[in-house]
Amino acid sequence: MLVDPHIVVTFCLAALVISVVPGPDMLFIAATGLASGPRAGVLAAVGMSTGLAVHTTLAALGLGALLNAFPTVFDVIRVAGAAYLVYLAVTSFLAARRDQDVPGEEPRAPLGRVYGKAVLTNLANPKVIAFYLAFFPQFVDPARGSVTAQFFFLGALFIVVGLSVDASAGLLAGRLGDLVRGRPAVQRWLHRISGTVFAALAVRLATDGR
């Protein structure tokens, strides 16, 4: 087997712990579910996993190490990602103001747009690659064959574990949002919560050093 079965079990348990602890991805997914419903929450989780698949490929091909070797490129991507999150925050706060000016049930965001936002949000965080490069090598054994293949295998496991947790969080957040949605005051607060989450993620991404 490409990876020792005991290593697989240990890796999956570690991935589960990492996935359960609330992080930027889960906060984004929960905010999306609250604002746009369970389908949007689950699709946001799928979008995040799509971004992780890209990060897995970059790390497996060694491009992550190249990115780490050039801090300027890393910082440009990081700042661009923070700017995008600021845009999402502003959009949410403006939606809250519109709800106040024109009460009523707000149409949900198109699912394609939800998916695209999730993918972009994940890809805009170069720290994910830095995490891959720090975490995955602990479970890679060059004696068992291709390191690249092992990276892809572990990346697939990480995505499966993470998607199961994130999709559950998105579904639950969406169900909670459905319970209170339709009330203008609640809609405004849901958008404000989403905007606050996006703004906090932007600040964290922009100021958190590697």
Disulfide bonds with the S-S distance in Angstrom:
none
